[in-house]
Amino acid sequence: MPGKLVSRMSKRECHTLNETDTIKEASKRLHENKIGCMPVLDNNKNIIGIISERDLSQLIYTEKFNINLPVEKIMTKNLVTCDLNTSVTELMDSMTEKKIRHILIIEDKKLLGIVSIGDVVNHLIAKVKEENKNLKDYINSY
């Protein structure tokens, strides 16, 4: 069923950053919330980017590293998004093709949430377990 996973993920809390928040604040909030990325919003609450652990690790590697740098300076601006009707297969294809681990859920220009690669894997595991159980039940019914 298209969008079942995405719809479920759009209902959970989505942590965000403001464009002027610092790298230190971003790192702290990622760690505290045990998440791998956060969307970045401007002062009008429009989504303008996303910052991930990968963005932070790449910054640390450079000589420009400064914990007081605003997140807007290192955030990823080329956003990959989906809507509520996006299937798990489409999510997997996008993540694989673009080598990313998070896709923003956007509907009518409004941020609804994030789908992570872990969400996709957990969804697939649950699906396989359910199919396995159904097959065992079917076999055992004879």
N, CA and C atoms as a LAMMPS dump frame, in Angstrom:
ITEM: TIMESTEP
0
ITEM: NUMBER OF ATOMS
426
ITEM: BOX BOUNDS ff ff ff
-5.0000000000000000e+02 5.0000000000000000e+02
-5.0000000000000000e+02 5.0000000000000000e+02
-5.0000000000000000e+02 5.0000000000000000e+02
ITEM: ATOMS id mol type element x y z
1 1 1 N 0.853 -1.194 0
2 1 2 C 0 0 0
3 1 3 C 0.887 1.243 0
4 2 1 N 0.828 2.047 -1.039
5 2 2 C 1.684 3.239 -1.115
6 2 3 C 1.483 4.179 0.075
7 3 1 N 2.59 4.64 0.619
8 3 2 C 2.534 5.665 1.647
9 3 3 C 2.266 5.195 3.059
10 4 1 N 2.061 3.889 3.263
11 4 2 C 1.729 3.412 4.61
12 4 3 C 2.841 3.754 5.619
13 5 1 N 4.079 3.449 5.257
14 5 2 C 5.212 3.766 6.131
15 5 3 C 5.367 5.276 6.278
16 6 1 N 5.316 5.988 5.17
17 6 2 C 5.501 7.443 5.191
18 6 3 C 4.42 8.097 6.041
19 7 1 N 3.201 7.66 5.884
20 7 2 C 2.095 8.211 6.663
21 7 3 C 2.328 8.004 8.157
22 8 1 N 2.788 6.819 8.527
23 8 2 C 3.075 6.53 9.938
24 8 3 C 4.21 7.412 10.464
25 9 1 N 5.256 7.591 9.659
26 9 2 C 6.4 8.393 10.089
27 9 3 C 6.052 9.885 10.181
28 10 1 N 5.047 10.317 9.428
29 10 2 C 4.664 11.73 9.461
30 10 3 C 3.953 12.102 10.767
31 11 1 N 3.549 11.1 11.521
32 11 2 C 2.817 11.358 12.765
33 11 3 C 3.719 11.436 13.997
34 12 1 N 4.992 11.082 13.836
35 12 2 C 5.88 11.15 15.002
36 12 3 C 6.561 12.521 15.059
37 13 1 N 7.108 12.819 16.209
38 13 2 C 7.755 14.123 16.42
39 13 3 C 8.938 14.31 15.468
40 14 1 N 9.053 15.523 14.943
41 14 2 C 10.164 15.867 14.047
42 14 3 C 10.916 17.047 14.656
43 15 1 N 12.145 16.802 15.083
44 15 2 C 12.975 17.85 15.668
45 15 3 C 13.568 18.706 14.558
46 16 1 N 13.595 20.02 14.768
47 16 2 C 14.141 20.931 13.763
48 16 3 C 15.13 21.902 14.403
49 17 1 N 15.895 22.543 13.543
50 17 2 C 16.826 23.597 13.94
51 17 3 C 16.45 24.879 13.209
52 18 1 N 16.855 26.002 13.787
53 18 2 C 16.74 27.284 13.111
54 18 3 C 18.055 27.531 12.38
55 19 1 N 18.001 28.249 11.282
56 19 2 C 19.197 28.504 10.469
57 19 3 C 20.323 29.182 11.247
58 20 1 N 19.989 29.891 12.315
59 20 2 C 21.017 30.587 13.091
60 20 3 C 21.55 29.761 14.261
61 21 1 N 20.966 28.587 14.514
62 21 2 C 21.499 27.711 15.565
63 21 3 C 22.932 27.33 15.212
64 22 1 N 23.74 27.118 16.218
65 22 2 C 25.15 26.808 16
66 22 3 C 25.382 25.313 15.778
67 23 1 N 26.56 25.007 15.268
68 23 2 C 26.991 23.627 15.095
69 23 3 C 26.974 22.915 16.442
70 24 1 N 27.392 23.606 17.481
71 24 2 C 27.398 23.014 18.822
72 24 3 C 25.976 22.63 19.237
73 25 1 N 25.016 23.52 19.011
74 25 2 C 23.617 23.243 19.352
75 25 3 C 23.091 22.069 18.528
76 26 1 N 23.408 22.037 17.262
77 26 2 C 22.963 20.941 16.391
78 26 3 C 23.51 19.609 16.888
79 27 1 N 24.795 19.588 17.187
80 27 2 C 25.43 18.37 17.669
81 27 3 C 24.794 17.906 18.979
82 28 1 N 24.558 18.845 19.871
83 28 2 C 23.943 18.541 21.165
84 28 3 C 22.548 17.943 20.985
85 29 1 N 21.745 18.547 20.123
86 29 2 C 20.364 18.086 19.937
87 29 3 C 20.292 16.761 19.19
88 30 1 N 21.186 16.545 18.239
89 30 2 C 21.246 15.249 17.562
90 30 3 C 21.563 14.154 18.581
91 31 1 N 22.546 14.435 19.436
92 31 2 C 22.959 13.465 20.458
93 31 3 C 21.84 13.218 21.475
94 32 1 N 21.266 14.268 22.009
95 32 2 C 20.213 14.134 23.023
96 32 3 C 18.992 13.373 22.516
97 33 1 N 18.637 13.597 21.26
98 33 2 C 17.441 12.968 20.7
99 33 3 C 17.73 11.65 19.992
100 34 1 N 19.029 11.263 19.967
101 34 2 C 19.448 10.019 19.333
102 34 3 C 18.937 9.906 17.898
103 35 1 N 19.182 10.969 17.138
104 35 2 C 18.763 11.02 15.74
105 35 3 C 19.959 11.375 14.86
106 36 1 N 19.83 11.109 13.565
107 36 2 C 20.947 11.309 12.649
108 36 3 C 20.903 12.583 11.841
109 37 1 N 19.762 13.285 11.868
110 37 2 C 19.676 14.534 11.119
111 37 3 C 18.505 15.366 11.624
112 38 1 N 18.507 16.633 11.232
113 38 2 C 17.395 17.534 11.565
114 38 3 C 17.203 18.522 10.426
115 39 1 N 15.942 18.767 10.059
116 39 2 C 15.662 19.812 9.08
117 39 3 C 16.003 21.182 9.659
118 40 1 N 16.383 22.095 8.784
119 40 2 C 16.711 23.464 9.186
120 40 3 C 15.63 24.393 8.63
121 41 1 N 15.073 25.221 9.513
122 41 2 C 14.01 26.148 9.135
123 41 3 C 14.506 27.585 9.202
124 42 1 N 13.949 28.438 8.33
125 42 2 C 14.26 29.859 8.431
126 42 3 C 13.316 30.496 9.454
127 43 1 N 13.413 31.8 9.626
128 43 2 C 12.597 32.487 10.636
129 43 3 C 11.097 32.446 10.332
130 44 1 N 10.745 32.16 9.067
131 44 2 C 9.33 32.044 8.682
132 44 3 C 8.837 30.601 8.735
133 45 1 N 9.661 29.702 9.308
134 45 2 C 9.335 28.273 9.445
135 45 3 C 9.317 27.524 8.113
136 46 1 N 9.979 28.1 7.089
137 46 2 C 10.131 27.41 5.814
138 46 3 C 11.351 26.506 5.889
139 47 1 N 11.249 25.331 5.318
140 47 2 C 12.387 24.417 5.328
141 47 3 C 13.404 24.861 4.276
142 48 1 N 14.643 25.042 4.733
143 48 2 C 15.685 25.542 3.834
144 48 3 C 16.883 24.601 3.727
145 49 1 N 16.886 23.556 4.533
146 49 2 C 18.009 22.631 4.487
147 49 3 C 17.844 21.503 5.476
148 50 1 N 18.88 20.701 5.552
149 50 2 C 18.922 19.592 6.503
150 50 3 C 20.367 19.443 6.953
151 51 1 N 20.553 19.144 8.217
152 51 2 C 21.911 18.916 8.719
153 51 3 C 21.964 17.512 9.298
154 52 1 N 23.034 16.807 8.931
155 52 2 C 23.166 15.413 9.343
156 52 3 C 24.494 15.195 10.052
157 53 1 N 24.61 14.017 10.638
158 53 2 C 25.882 13.644 11.262
159 53 3 C 27.006 13.668 10.226
160 54 1 N 26.672 13.319 9.011
161 54 2 C 27.667 13.334 7.926
162 54 3 C 28.161 14.763 7.675
163 55 1 N 27.228 15.733 7.67
164 55 2 C 27.624 17.136 7.49
165 55 3 C 28.584 17.562 8.597
166 56 1 N 28.27 17.156 9.829
167 56 2 C 29.128 17.519 10.964
168 56 3 C 30.506 16.866 10.853
169 57 1 N 30.54 15.596 10.489
170 57 2 C 31.84 14.919 10.396
171 57 3 C 32.696 15.505 9.277
172 58 1 N 32.068 15.913 8.18
173 58 2 C 32.826 16.537 7.092
174 58 3 C 33.368 17.899 7.517
175 59 1 N 32.593 18.632 8.32
176 59 2 C 33.059 19.929 8.819
177 59 3 C 34.244 19.75 9.758
178 60 1 N 34.169 18.783 10.651
179 60 2 C 35.247 18.539 11.609
180 60 3 C 36.546 18.23 10.871
181 61 1 N 36.448 17.565 9.747
182 61 2 C 37.618 17.189 8.962
183 61 3 C 38.306 18.405 8.331
184 62 1 N 37.538 19.457 8.064
185 62 2 C 38.114 20.636 7.407
186 62 3 C 38.771 21.569 8.418
187 63 1 N 39.514 22.505 7.911
188 63 2 C 40.167 23.495 8.772
189 63 3 C 39.203 24.597 9.19
190 64 1 N 37.981 24.615 8.609
191 64 2 C 36.999 25.651 8.917
192 64 3 C 36.185 25.332 10.17
193 65 1 N 36.512 24.244 10.86
194 65 2 C 35.707 23.795 11.987
195 65 3 C 35.632 24.862 13.082
196 66 1 N 34.415 25.186 13.474
197 66 2 C 34.152 26.163 14.52
198 66 3 C 32.782 25.817 15.099
199 67 1 N 32.729 25.501 16.381
200 67 2 C 31.459 25.066 16.984
201 67 3 C 30.414 26.178 17.016
202 68 1 N 30.834 27.42 16.826
203 68 2 C 29.882 28.534 16.844
204 68 3 C 29.387 28.934 15.454
205 69 1 N 29.799 28.194 14.441
206 69 2 C 29.345 28.438 13.072
207 69 3 C 27.843 28.141 12.992
208 70 1 N 27.061 29.005 12.321
209 70 2 C 25.624 28.703 12.179
210 70 3 C 25.414 27.504 11.248
211 71 1 N 24.397 26.706 11.524
212 71 2 C 24.151 25.494 10.736
213 71 3 C 23.9 25.8 9.265
214 72 1 N 23.392 26.993 8.968
215 72 2 C 23.122 27.342 7.565
216 72 3 C 24.389 27.311 6.72
217 73 1 N 25.559 27.435 7.359
218 73 2 C 26.824 27.445 6.621
219 73 3 C 27.23 26.058 6.137
220 74 1 N 26.742 24.997 6.792
221 74 2 C 27.157 23.645 6.384
222 74 3 C 25.989 22.729 6.021
223 75 1 N 24.766 23.189 6.186
224 75 2 C 23.608 22.328 5.918
225 75 3 C 23.553 21.936 4.444
226 76 1 N 22.903 20.825 4.194
227 76 2 C 22.642 20.392 2.827
228 76 3 C 21.407 21.132 2.34
229 77 1 N 21.559 21.81 1.207
230 77 2 C 20.447 22.622 0.688
231 77 3 C 19.672 21.901 -0.408
232 78 1 N 20.279 20.901 -1.005
233 78 2 C 19.63 20.129 -2.067
234 78 3 C 18.772 19.052 -1.393
235 79 1 N 17.511 19.379 -1.134
236 79 2 C 16.644 18.511 -0.34
237 79 3 C 16.023 17.392 -1.166
238 80 1 N 16.006 16.216 -0.588
239 80 2 C 15.316 15.07 -1.177
240 80 3 C 14.058 14.866 -0.34
241 81 1 N 12.909 14.892 -1.011
242 81 2 C 11.644 14.828 -0.283
243 81 3 C 10.732 13.745 -0.852
244 82 1 N 9.731 13.428 -0.07
245 82 2 C 8.673 12.535 -0.515
246 82 3 C 7.354 13.106 -0.006
247 83 1 N 6.252 12.5 -0.45
248 83 2 C 4.947 12.91 0.074
249 83 3 C 4.284 11.702 0.719
250 84 1 N 3.073 11.87 1.189
251 84 2 C 2.39 10.819 1.928
252 84 3 C 2.067 9.585 1.08
253 85 1 N 2.14 9.703 -0.233
254 85 2 C 1.825 8.578 -1.112
255 85 3 C 3.046 7.813 -1.597
256 86 1 N 4.224 8.17 -1.107
257 86 2 C 5.455 7.528 -1.553
258 86 3 C 5.545 6.109 -0.99
259 87 1 N 5.884 5.17 -1.855
260 87 2 C 5.989 3.764 -1.431
261 87 3 C 7.365 3.474 -0.833
262 88 1 N 7.46 2.354 -0.147
263 88 2 C 8.729 1.918 0.433
264 88 3 C 9.744 1.662 -0.687
265 89 1 N 9.299 1.099 -1.788
266 89 2 C 10.195 0.856 -2.921
267 89 3 C 10.764 2.159 -3.456
268 90 1 N 9.935 3.183 -3.581
269 90 2 C 10.409 4.489 -4.047
270 90 3 C 11.404 5.09 -3.058
271 91 1 N 11.15 4.928 -1.762
272 91 2 C 12.083 5.421 -0.738
273 91 3 C 13.436 4.728 -0.881
274 92 1 N 13.4 3.393 -1
275 92 2 C 14.651 2.631 -1.132
276 92 3 C 15.418 3.042 -2.383
277 93 1 N 14.7 3.206 -3.493
278 93 2 C 15.349 3.617 -4.74
279 93 3 C 16.024 4.979 -4.582
280 94 1 N 15.32 5.943 -3.983
281 94 2 C 15.887 7.294 -3.791
282 94 3 C 17.094 7.261 -2.875
283 95 1 N 16.985 6.537 -1.755
284 95 2 C 18.09 6.469 -0.793
285 95 3 C 19.32 5.823 -1.418
286 96 1 N 19.097 4.769 -2.18
287 96 2 C 20.207 4.063 -2.823
288 96 3 C 20.852 4.914 -3.908
289 97 1 N 20.029 5.477 -4.771
290 97 2 C 20.536 6.28 -5.886
291 97 3 C 21.297 7.512 -5.414
292 98 1 N 20.772 8.18 -4.393
293 98 2 C 21.37 9.433 -3.932
294 98 3 C 22.356 9.24 -2.774
295 99 1 N 22.48 7.992 -2.311
296 99 2 C 23.388 7.658 -1.204
297 99 3 C 23.086 8.504 0.041
298 100 1 N 21.801 8.504 0.421
299 100 2 C 21.365 9.251 1.598
300 100 3 C 20.654 8.309 2.57
301 101 1 N 20.49 8.775 3.802
302 101 2 C 19.856 7.949 4.825
303 101 3 C 18.567 8.545 5.364
304 102 1 N 18.2 9.738 4.89
305 102 2 C 16.988 10.408 5.382
306 102 3 C 16.274 11.112 4.236
307 103 1 N 14.946 11.028 4.256
308 103 2 C 14.131 11.73 3.265
309 103 3 C 13.053 12.502 4.02
310 104 1 N 12.937 13.782 3.684
311 104 2 C 11.944 14.644 4.325
312 104 3 C 10.554 14.369 3.759
313 105 1 N 9.565 14.347 4.63
314 105 2 C 8.171 14.182 4.213
315 105 3 C 7.561 15.579 4.127
316 106 1 N 7.185 15.965 2.915
317 106 2 C 6.641 17.304 2.654
318 106 3 C 5.278 17.166 1.991
319 107 1 N 4.328 17.926 2.448
320 107 2 C 2.998 17.96 1.825
321 107 3 C 2.548 19.412 1.807
322 108 1 N 2.211 19.93 0.635
323 108 2 C 1.81 21.335 0.469
324 108 3 C 2.834 22.294 1.08
325 109 1 N 4.102 22.038 0.788
326 109 2 C 5.234 22.848 1.263
327 109 3 C 5.4 22.831 2.784
328 110 1 N 4.711 21.935 3.468
329 110 2 C 4.782 21.832 4.933
330 110 3 C 5.556 20.578 5.319
331 111 1 N 6.51 20.75 6.245
332 111 2 C 7.297 19.629 6.757
333 111 3 C 6.425 18.791 7.69
334 112 1 N 6.292 17.507 7.361
335 112 2 C 5.508 16.598 8.2
336 112 3 C 6.379 15.655 9.008
337 113 1 N 7.606 15.414 8.54
338 113 2 C 8.477 14.486 9.251
339 113 3 C 9.636 14.025 8.402
340 114 1 N 10.244 12.928 8.848
341 114 2 C 11.412 12.357 8.188
342 114 3 C 11.274 10.839 8.18
343 115 1 N 11.705 10.232 7.077
344 115 2 C 11.813 8.779 6.998
345 115 3 C 13.296 8.46 6.924
346 116 1 N 13.758 7.574 7.8
347 116 2 C 15.17 7.194 7.788
348 116 3 C 15.33 5.81 7.177
349 117 1 N 16.547 5.493 6.832
350 117 2 C 16.84 4.174 6.286
351 117 3 C 16.514 3.101 7.324
352 118 1 N 16.694 3.42 8.593
353 118 2 C 16.328 2.481 9.661
354 118 3 C 14.831 2.209 9.682
355 119 1 N 14.025 3.242 9.433
356 119 2 C 12.572 3.056 9.363
357 119 3 C 12.215 2.098 8.23
358 120 1 N 12.877 2.275 7.091
359 120 2 C 12.618 1.423 5.926
360 120 3 C 13.001 -0.02 6.241
361 121 1 N 14.18 -0.222 6.815
362 121 2 C 14.642 -1.576 7.151
363 121 3 C 13.696 -2.222 8.162
364 122 1 N 13.314 -1.496 9.202
365 122 2 C 12.393 -2.059 10.2
366 122 3 C 11.054 -2.424 9.582
367 123 1 N 10.576 -1.6 8.663
368 123 2 C 9.325 -1.878 7.966
369 123 3 C 9.437 -3.179 7.162
370 124 1 N 10.549 -3.337 6.457
371 124 2 C 10.749 -4.538 5.648
372 124 3 C 10.891 -5.787 6.512
373 125 1 N 11.589 -5.667 7.63
374 125 2 C 11.73 -6.799 8.548
375 125 3 C 10.36 -7.226 9.074
376 126 1 N 9.547 -6.267 9.486
377 126 2 C 8.205 -6.574 9.985
378 126 3 C 7.364 -7.249 8.904
379 127 1 N 7.501 -6.776 7.675
380 127 2 C 6.752 -7.354 6.552
381 127 3 C 7.171 -8.803 6.313
382 128 1 N 8.462 -9.074 6.325
383 128 2 C 8.97 -10.429 6.114
384 128 3 C 8.516 -11.345 7.254
385 129 1 N 8.57 -10.858 8.489
386 129 2 C 8.123 -11.662 9.631
387 129 3 C 6.639 -12.013 9.514
388 130 1 N 5.838 -11.045 9.082
389 130 2 C 4.404 -11.291 8.917
390 130 3 C 4.15 -12.304 7.806
391 131 1 N 4.849 -12.153 6.69
392 131 2 C 4.7 -13.108 5.589
393 131 3 C 5.138 -14.506 6.019
394 132 1 N 6.226 -14.584 6.772
395 132 2 C 6.735 -15.86 7.273
396 132 3 C 5.704 -16.529 8.174
397 133 1 N 5.115 -15.762 9.064
398 133 2 C 4.088 -16.286 9.971
399 133 3 C 2.879 -16.785 9.182
400 134 1 N 2.449 -15.995 8.194
401 134 2 C 1.298 -16.402 7.379
402 134 3 C 1.575 -17.692 6.614
403 135 1 N 2.775 -17.828 6.082
404 135 2 C 3.139 -19.061 5.369
405 135 3 C 3.169 -20.261 6.321
406 136 1 N 3.736 -20.088 7.503
407 136 2 C 3.768 -21.162 8.487
408 136 3 C 2.349 -21.551 8.906
409 137 1 N 1.511 -20.57 9.146
410 137 2 C 0.115 -20.832 9.516
411 137 3 C -0.593 -21.588 8.398
412 138 1 N -0.347 -21.203 7.168
413 138 2 C -0.963 -21.858 6.016
414 138 3 C -0.504 -23.316 5.915
415 139 1 N 0.809 -23.531 6.038
416 139 2 C 1.371 -24.884 5.955
417 139 3 C 0.84 -25.749 7.09
418 140 1 N 0.77 -25.185 8.271
419 140 2 C 0.32 -25.952 9.451
420 140 3 C -1.175 -26.209 9.444
421 141 1 N -1.916 -25.547 8.585
422 141 2 C -3.367 -25.755 8.552
423 141 3 C -3.738 -27.035 7.802
424 142 1 N -2.763 -27.69 7.165
425 142 2 C -3.043 -28.933 6.425
426 142 3 C -2.67 -30.141 7.225
